[in-house]
Amino acid sequence: MLAKNNRPQSWLEALKFIGHCPICNERYQDDHAKLFAKRDGANLVHITCNKCASNFITMIVMMGQGLSSVGMVTDLNFEDVQKLYKTAPLTVDEIISGYQFFQKNF
């Protein structure tokens, strides 16, 4: 539903403005989009294309001037995204340890 100022009132309405799958150009379907997080006015949404089954994660922000969206193609399904979103971010020490491990062993 659009507000009187023609701006979307929900992330689901905003999905119509995102448009098409970047892989096959199929129009996204509302029932293939799931909200997995909401933070500071940003809605994080996982979308699965109903034609090619590719997955897409997007951040939709509704601002006073309109709508902003950024996204990326991913191989994560909705359940994977939910699990990863809830995990703690990597620390700098963990990243350095991982780098050293690969340098030493490969």
Number of C-alpha atoms within 10 A of each C-alpha: 11 11 9 8 7 9 17 19 13 15 21 18 14 21 20 14 13 17 13 15 22 14 14 12 12 14 15 20 17 13 10 13 21 16 17 15 14 14 8 6 11 17 20 20 22 26 25 24 21 15 14 12 15 18 22 22 24 20 20 23 21 19 11 7 7 12 15 14 16 11 14 11 16 14 12 16 16 19 11 10 16 15 9 11 12 9 8 7 9 8 9 9 9 11 11 10 12 12 11 11 11 9 9 8 6 5
